[in-house]
Amino acid sequence: MTVKEIGETVRKSRKEQDLTQPQLAMVCGTGVRFIVDLEAGKETCQIGKVLNVIQMLGLKVSVDQR
């Protein structure tokens, strides 16, 4: 999965839950700019914050060993 795909998944899940970007940012303890950058697929987003947002949306991440 690419960073862009993660951002698209976060955006889709947020919208399905009827959350605005400011609402999601508040729940996750981040700034709105972080949510905007994450949904845009910005590659420099902090992984810890990304994982927190994913968890707050009820999404799961899996990593497979190659």
C-alpha positions in Angstrom: 0.0 0.0 0.0 1.3 3.5 -0.9 1.2 6.6 1.2 -1.4 8.0 -1.2 -3.6 4.9 -0.8 -3.4 5.2 3.0 -4.5 8.8 2.7 -7.4 7.9 0.4 -8.5 5.1 2.8 -8.4 7.6 5.8 -10.4 10.1 3.8 -13.0 7.5 2.8 -13.4 6.1 6.3 -13.7 9.7 7.8 -16.4 10.6 5.3 -18.3 7.3 5.9 -18.3 8.2 9.6 -19.6 11.7 8.8 -16.6 13.3 10.4 -15.1 16.6 9.2 -11.3 17.0 9.1 -11.5 19.4 12.1 -13.6 16.8 14.0 -11.2 14.0 13.3 -8.2 16.2 14.2 -9.8 17.0 17.5 -10.5 13.4 18.4 -7.0 12.3 17.4 -5.3 15.2 19.2 -3.6 16.5 16.0 -4.0 19.6 13.9 -6.3 20.0 11.0 -3.2 20.5 8.8 -1.9 17.0 9.7 -5.2 15.4 8.6 -5.2 17.4 5.4 -1.6 16.3 4.7 -2.3 12.7 5.6 -5.4 12.5 3.3 -3.3 14.1 0.5 -0.7 11.3 0.8 2.1 13.5 2.1 5.1 11.2 2.6 6.6 13.1 5.5 3.6 12.6 8.0 4.8 11.1 11.3 4.0 7.4 11.4 3.0 7.4 15.0 0.3 10.0 14.4 -0.8 8.2 11.2 -1.3 5.0 13.2 -3.2 6.9 15.8 -5.6 8.3 13.2 -6.0 4.8 11.7 -6.8 3.4 15.1 -9.3 6.1 15.9 -11.2 5.4 12.7 -11.4 1.7 13.6 -9.1 0.7 10.7 -6.4 -2.0 11.0 -2.9 -2.1 9.6 -1.1 -5.3 8.8 2.5 -5.8 7.7 3.4 -9.0 5.9 7.0 -10.2 5.8 8.2 -10.9 2.3 
